[in-house]
Amino acid sequence: MKYRLMLLLLGAAVSNAALASSRAPVEELEVATEKAKPANQAANQQAGELYYQMQVLQEEVRQLRGMIEEMSYEMKQLKQRQMDDYMDLDRRISGSAQSSGNPQSVGQNAGVPAGNASALLPVSSDAEKNHYSNAYQLLRDKHWDKAVAAFNEHIQQYPNGQYTSNAHYWLGEVYLSKAELEKSRDSFAMVVNNFPTSRKAPDAAYKLATVYHQLGDAAKARELLEKVAAGNSKAAQLAKQYLQDSL
């Protein structure tokens, strides 16, 4: 009897030991799983953040592509305007040269009755006339930088001379063809504001309006164009067409 009891106790001990040993790996696995949860959550959160950042970057790339396409289109327009301005300048130079071989063909008091023109025009000296002719020849020969320097020199030497308004006007044309819009604006404005009776005043006003438009001031451009369009100069038709096509 005592022997059987000992066997039973020994069997129970062995069973408990076996049970305990079998539970140990399970408990270790549960502990490891619990420890791994924060790491998994962090990894999932990081993956979510990376996906969000990727979506944001893709959207920024799409926006940049749109901006590049828009800038490319604007550059093409700007190049076309520059080419148009250059061709227009070339036509004006050729037209002025064909109309007459001397600077009087681009004199500054068109629209004034012939009998009064001599009273309004300042008397020019041969030196002034030659100086302007030399500057204008540089323009005809398309030596733009030299022409700019010569016209500026003429303006400094003869600020109230017979051809000063013309010098300002041609400076505006050259600057416009070179896309130096602020300088072009200032030159045309000098003709409009300081030489309102000049033959070049209507053309300068029209050109000034187009420069304002390119600079983004559509209201000022429209105001000037409407004033020019109300006149009877050649520039009036150009102003009307510009208002119809571009504003």
MARLOLUM-935855 format. One record per residue (C-alpha): residue number from 0; x, y, z. Coordinates in steps of 0.5 Angstrom, whole numbers, m for minus. Each point is the difference from the previous one (the first is absolute). Layout:
MARLOLUM-935855
<pt n="NUM" x="X" y="Y" z="Z"/>
...
***
This chain:
MARLOLUM-935855
<pt n="0" x="0" y="0" z="0"/>
<pt n="1" x="5" y="5" z="2"/>
<pt n="2" x="4" y="m2" z="m6"/>
<pt n="3" x="m6" y="1" z="m5"/>
<pt n="4" x="m1" y="7" z="4"/>
<pt n="5" x="7" y="2" z="m2"/>
<pt n="6" x="m1" y="m2" z="m7"/>
<pt n="7" x="m6" y="4" z="m1"/>
<pt n="8" x="4" y="6" z="3"/>
<pt n="9" x="6" y="m1" z="m4"/>
<pt n="10" x="m5" y="0" z="m6"/>
<pt n="11" x="m3" y="6" z="2"/>
<pt n="12" x="6" y="4" z="1"/>
<pt n="13" x="3" y="m2" z="m7"/>
<pt n="14" x="m7" y="2" z="m3"/>
<pt n="15" x="1" y="7" z="3"/>
<pt n="16" x="7" y="1" z="m2"/>
<pt n="17" x="m2" y="m2" z="m7"/>
<pt n="18" x="m6" y="5" z="0"/>
<pt n="19" x="4" y="5" z="2"/>
<pt n="20" x="6" y="m1" z="m5"/>
<pt n="21" x="m6" y="0" z="m5"/>
<pt n="22" x="m3" y="7" z="2"/>
<pt n="23" x="7" y="3" z="0"/>
<pt n="24" x="1" y="1" z="m8"/>
<pt n="25" x="m7" y="2" z="0"/>
<pt n="26" x="1" y="6" z="5"/>
<pt n="27" x="6" y="2" z="m3"/>
<pt n="28" x="m3" y="0" z="m7"/>
<pt n="29" x="m6" y="4" z="3"/>
<pt n="30" x="5" y="5" z="3"/>
<pt n="31" x="4" y="1" z="m6"/>
<pt n="32" x="m6" y="1" z="m4"/>
<pt n="33" x="m2" y="6" z="5"/>
<pt n="34" x="7" y="3" z="m1"/>
<pt n="35" x="0" y="m1" z="m7"/>
<pt n="36" x="m7" y="4" z="m1"/>
<pt n="37" x="3" y="7" z="1"/>
<pt n="38" x="5" y="m1" z="m5"/>
<pt n="39" x="m5" y="m3" z="m5"/>
<pt n="40" x="m5" y="6" z="2"/>
<pt n="41" x="6" y="5" z="m1"/>
<pt n="42" x="2" y="m3" z="m7"/>
<pt n="43" x="m7" y="0" z="m2"/>
<pt n="44" x="0" y="8" z="2"/>
<pt n="45" x="6" y="1" z="m4"/>
<pt n="46" x="m2" y="m4" z="m6"/>
<pt n="47" x="m7" y="5" z="0"/>
<pt n="48" x="4" y="6" z="1"/>
<pt n="49" x="5" y="m2" z="m6"/>
<pt n="50" x="m6" y="m1" z="m4"/>
<pt n="51" x="m3" y="7" z="2"/>
<pt n="52" x="7" y="3" z="m2"/>
<pt n="53" x="0" y="m4" z="m7"/>
<pt n="54" x="m7" y="3" z="m1"/>
<pt n="55" x="2" y="7" z="2"/>
<pt n="56" x="6" y="0" z="m5"/>
<pt n="57" x="m4" y="m3" z="m6"/>
<pt n="58" x="m5" y="6" z="1"/>
<pt n="59" x="6" y="5" z="0"/>
<pt n="60" x="3" y="m4" z="m6"/>
<pt n="61" x="m7" y="1" z="m4"/>
<pt n="62" x="0" y="7" z="2"/>
<pt n="63" x="7" y="2" z="m2"/>
<pt n="64" x="m1" y="m3" z="m6"/>
<pt n="65" x="m6" y="4" z="m1"/>
<pt n="66" x="4" y="6" z="2"/>
<pt n="67" x="5" y="m2" z="m5"/>
<pt n="68" x="m5" y="m1" z="m6"/>
<pt n="69" x="m3" y="7" z="2"/>
<pt n="70" x="7" y="3" z="0"/>
<pt n="71" x="2" y="m3" z="m6"/>
<pt n="72" x="m6" y="3" z="m4"/>
<pt n="73" x="1" y="7" z="3"/>
<pt n="74" x="7" y="0" z="m2"/>
<pt n="75" x="m2" y="m2" z="m7"/>
<pt n="76" x="m5" y="6" z="0"/>
<pt n="77" x="6" y="4" z="2"/>
<pt n="78" x="5" y="m2" z="m5"/>
<pt n="79" x="m6" y="1" z="m5"/>
<pt n="80" x="m1" y="7" z="2"/>
<pt n="81" x="7" y="2" z="0"/>
<pt n="82" x="0" y="m3" z="m7"/>
<pt n="83" x="m6" y="4" z="m2"/>
<pt n="84" x="3" y="6" z="3"/>
<pt n="85" x="7" y="m1" z="m3"/>
<pt n="86" x="m4" y="m1" z="m7"/>
<pt n="87" x="m4" y="7" z="2"/>
<pt n="88" x="6" y="4" z="1"/>
<pt n="89" x="3" y="m3" z="m6"/>
<pt n="90" x="m6" y="2" z="m4"/>
<pt n="91" x="0" y="7" z="3"/>
<pt n="92" x="7" y="1" z="m1"/>
<pt n="93" x="0" y="m2" z="m7"/>
<pt n="94" x="m7" y="4" z="m1"/>
<pt n="95" x="4" y="7" z="3"/>
<pt n="96" x="6" y="m1" z="m5"/>
<pt n="97" x="m4" y="m1" z="m6"/>
<pt n="98" x="m5" y="6" z="1"/>
<pt n="99" x="6" y="5" z="1"/>
<pt n="100" x="8" y="0" z="0"/>
<pt n="101" x="0" y="5" z="5"/>
<pt n="102" x="m2" y="0" z="8"/>
<pt n="103" x="m5" y="5" z="m2"/>
<pt n="104" x="m5" y="m6" z="m2"/>
<pt n="105" x="0" y="m2" z="7"/>
<pt n="106" x="m1" y="7" z="3"/>
<pt n="107" x="m4" y="2" z="6"/>
<pt n="108" x="m6" y="4" z="m2"/>
<pt n="109" x="m5" y="m4" z="m4"/>
<pt n="110" x="m7" y="2" z="0"/>
<pt n="111" x="2" y="8" z="1"/>
<pt n="112" x="m2" y="4" z="m6"/>
<pt n="113" x="6" y="1" z="m5"/>
<pt n="114" x="0" y="8" z="1"/>
<pt n="115" x="1" y="m1" z="8"/>
<pt n="116" x="5" y="m6" z="0"/>
<pt n="117" x="6" y="4" z="m1"/>
<pt n="118" x="m2" y="5" z="6"/>
<pt n="119" x="m1" y="m7" z="5"/>
<pt n="120" x="6" y="m3" z="m3"/>
<pt n="121" x="7" y="1" z="4"/>
<pt n="122" x="5" y="3" z="m5"/>
<pt n="123" x="5" y="m6" z="m1"/>
<pt n="124" x="7" y="1" z="m2"/>
<pt n="125" x="4" y="m4" z="m5"/>
<pt n="126" x="4" y="m3" z="6"/>
<pt n="127" x="m7" y="m2" z="3"/>
<pt n="128" x="m2" y="m3" z="m6"/>
<pt n="129" x="6" y="m4" z="m2"/>
<pt n="130" x="0" y="m3" z="7"/>
<pt n="131" x="m7" y="m2" z="0"/>
<pt n="132" x="1" y="m3" z="m7"/>
<pt n="133" x="7" y="m4" z="2"/>
<pt n="134" x="m5" y="m3" z="6"/>
<pt n="135" x="m5" y="m1" z="m5"/>
<pt n="136" x="5" y="m4" z="m5"/>
<pt n="137" x="2" y="m4" z="5"/>
<pt n="138" x="m7" y="m2" z="2"/>
<pt n="139" x="m1" y="m2" z="m8"/>
<pt n="140" x="6" y="m4" z="0"/>
<pt n="141" x="m3" y="m4" z="6"/>
<pt n="142" x="6" y="2" z="5"/>
<pt n="143" x="m5" y="0" z="6"/>
<pt n="144" x="5" y="1" z="5"/>
<pt n="145" x="4" y="6" z="m3"/>
<pt n="146" x="m7" y="3" z="m3"/>
<pt n="147" x="m2" y="0" z="8"/>
<pt n="148" x="6" y="3" z="2"/>
<pt n="149" x="0" y="5" z="m6"/>
<pt n="150" x="m8" y="2" z="1"/>
<pt n="151" x="2" y="1" z="8"/>
<pt n="152" x="6" y="5" z="m2"/>
<pt n="153" x="m5" y="4" z="m4"/>
<pt n="154" x="m5" y="1" z="5"/>
<pt n="155" x="5" y="2" z="5"/>
<pt n="156" x="3" y="5" z="m5"/>
<pt n="157" x="m6" y="2" z="m3"/>
<pt n="158" x="m6" y="m1" z="6"/>
<pt n="159" x="m4" y="5" z="m4"/>
<pt n="160" x="2" y="m1" z="m7"/>
<pt n="161" x="m4" y="m1" z="m6"/>
<pt n="162" x="1" y="m7" z="0"/>
<pt n="163" x="0" y="m2" z="7"/>
<pt n="164" x="m7" y="m3" z="0"/>
<pt n="165" x="2" y="m4" z="m6"/>
<pt n="166" x="7" y="m3" z="4"/>
<pt n="167" x="m5" y="m1" z="6"/>
<pt n="168" x="m5" y="m4" z="m4"/>
<pt n="169" x="6" y="m4" z="m4"/>
<pt n="170" x="3" y="m2" z="7"/>
<pt n="171" x="m7" y="m3" z="2"/>
<pt n="172" x="m1" y="m4" z="m6"/>
<pt n="173" x="7" y="m3" z="1"/>
<pt n="174" x="m1" y="m1" z="7"/>
<pt n="175" x="m6" y="m4" z="m2"/>
<pt n="176" x="3" y="m4" z="m5"/>
<pt n="177" x="5" y="m2" z="5"/>
<pt n="178" x="m6" y="m2" z="5"/>
<pt n="179" x="3" y="6" z="5"/>
<pt n="180" x="m7" y="2" z="2"/>
<pt n="181" x="1" y="5" z="5"/>
<pt n="182" x="5" y="4" z="m4"/>
<pt n="183" x="m5" y="m1" z="m6"/>
<pt n="184" x="m5" y="3" z="4"/>
<pt n="185" x="4" y="6" z="3"/>
<pt n="186" x="2" y="2" z="m7"/>
<pt n="187" x="m7" y="0" z="m3"/>
<pt n="188" x="m3" y="3" z="6"/>
<pt n="189" x="5" y="6" z="m1"/>
<pt n="190" x="m2" y="1" z="m7"/>
<pt n="191" x="m8" y="0" z="2"/>
<pt n="192" x="1" y="4" z="6"/>
<pt n="193" x="6" y="5" z="m2"/>
<pt n="194" x="m2" y="1" z="m7"/>
<pt n="195" x="m7" y="m1" z="m1"/>
<pt n="196" x="0" y="4" z="m7"/>
<pt n="197" x="5" y="m5" z="m3"/>
<pt n="198" x="m1" y="m4" z="m6"/>
<pt n="199" x="2" y="m6" z="4"/>
<pt n="200" x="m5" y="2" z="6"/>
<pt n="201" x="m5" y="m5" z="m3"/>
<pt n="202" x="4" y="m5" z="m2"/>
<pt n="203" x="4" y="0" z="7"/>
<pt n="204" x="m7" y="0" z="4"/>
<pt n="205" x="m2" y="m6" z="m4"/>
<pt n="206" x="7" y="m4" z="1"/>
<pt n="207" x="m1" y="3" z="8"/>
<pt n="208" x="m6" y="m4" z="0"/>
<pt n="209" x="2" y="m6" z="m2"/>
<pt n="210" x="6" y="0" z="5"/>
<pt n="211" x="m5" y="1" z="5"/>
<pt n="212" x="m4" y="m6" z="m2"/>
<pt n="213" x="7" y="m4" z="0"/>
<pt n="214" x="1" y="3" z="7"/>
<pt n="215" x="m6" y="m3" z="3"/>
<pt n="216" x="m4" y="7" z="0"/>
<pt n="217" x="m6" y="m1" z="m4"/>
<pt n="218" x="m4" y="6" z="2"/>
<pt n="219" x="5" y="5" z="m2"/>
<pt n="220" x="1" y="m4" z="m6"/>
<pt n="221" x="m7" y="1" z="m2"/>
<pt n="222" x="0" y="7" z="2"/>
<pt n="223" x="5" y="2" z="m4"/>
<pt n="224" x="m2" y="m4" z="m6"/>
<pt n="225" x="m7" y="3" z="0"/>
<pt n="226" x="3" y="7" z="0"/>
<pt n="227" x="4" y="m2" z="m6"/>
<pt n="228" x="m6" y="m4" z="m4"/>
<pt n="229" x="m4" y="7" z="1"/>
<pt n="230" x="5" y="4" z="m4"/>
<pt n="231" x="1" y="0" z="m8"/>
<pt n="232" x="8" y="m2" z="0"/>
<pt n="233" x="2" y="m7" z="m3"/>
<pt n="234" x="1" y="m2" z="7"/>
<pt n="235" x="m7" y="0" z="1"/>
<pt n="236" x="m2" y="m6" z="m4"/>
<pt n="237" x="5" y="m4" z="3"/>
<pt n="238" x="m2" y="2" z="7"/>
<pt n="239" x="m7" y="m2" z="m2"/>
<pt n="240" x="2" y="m7" z="m3"/>
<pt n="241" x="4" y="m1" z="7"/>
<pt n="242" x="m6" y="2" z="4"/>
<pt n="243" x="m4" y="m5" z="m4"/>
<pt n="244" x="5" y="m6" z="0"/>
<pt n="245" x="4" y="1" z="7"/>
<pt n="246" x="m5" y="3" z="5"/>
***
